[in-house]
Amino acid sequence: MIYEFNGYRPVVHESSFVHPQAAVTGNVIIGKHVYVGPGAAIRGDWGEIIIEDGSTLKCDEVCAAFQEKLDLKYFFKPSCKLS
């Protein structure tokens, strides 16, 4: 599910897949060919999250931004599991 928060609505590239049981909230940008599995949560409620092209967030993984900006291209490379 895609949720708007505090005036921010996630942007998901049309080539990406977000499972219906995943939650993407707020200030989130999801690039090309990204897979977000069931139970995953991407929370851009208090900061910006950018998921780079080709990345994969597997089942039940959580990514939350509590800083002004979290740019996952520095921490999260395509086809790696976030833990």
C-alpha positions in Angstrom: 0.0 0.0 0.0 1.1 3.5 -0.7 0.4 6.1 2.0 0.6 9.9 1.9 2.0 11.5 5.1 2.3 15.1 6.0 1.7 16.2 2.4 4.2 13.8 0.9 3.1 10.9 -1.4 5.6 8.2 -2.4 6.8 8.2 -6.0 7.2 4.7 -7.5 8.6 4.2 -11.0 6.2 2.3 -13.2 8.7 -0.5 -13.8 9.0 -1.2 -10.1 6.9 -3.7 -8.1 5.6 -2.9 -4.6 3.8 -5.9 -3.1 0.2 -5.1 -1.9 1.2 -6.2 1.6 4.1 -3.8 1.8 3.8 -0.3 3.2 5.4 2.7 1.6 4.8 6.0 3.5 5.6 9.6 2.9 8.7 11.1 1.3 9.9 8.1 -0.6 11.3 7.8 -4.1 11.6 4.3 -5.6 13.7 4.0 -8.8 13.4 1.7 -11.8 13.2 -2.1 -11.6 12.9 -2.1 -7.7 11.2 -5.0 -5.9 9.5 -4.4 -2.5 8.4 -7.7 -1.0 5.4 -8.5 1.3 5.6 -7.1 4.8 8.4 -4.6 3.9 8.0 -1.1 5.3 9.6 2.0 3.8 8.9 5.0 6.1 9.7 8.4 4.8 7.6 10.0 7.4 10.4 12.2 9.0 12.9 12.3 6.2 13.5 11.5 2.5 14.3 7.9 1.4 15.6 7.2 -2.1 15.7 3.6 -3.3 18.2 3.2 -6.2 17.4 1.5 -9.5 17.5 -2.3 -9.3 17.3 -2.5 -5.6 15.4 -5.3 -3.7 13.8 -5.0 -0.3 12.8 -8.5 0.7 10.0 -9.8 3.0 9.5 -8.0 6.3 12.4 -5.5 5.9 12.0 -2.1 7.4 13.6 1.2 6.3 12.8 4.3 8.3 14.2 7.9 8.0 14.4 9.9 11.2 17.0 12.4 9.9 16.4 15.2 7.4 17.4 12.9 4.5 18.4 9.3 4.1 19.8 8.5 0.7 20.0 4.7 0.4 22.3 4.8 -2.6 25.1 5.1 -0.1 24.0 2.2 2.1 21.9 0.0 -0.1 23.2 -1.3 -3.4 21.0 -3.1 -6.0 20.3 -6.8 -5.4 21.6 -6.7 -1.8 19.4 -7.6 1.2 18.8 -4.7 3.7 19.3 -5.9 7.2 
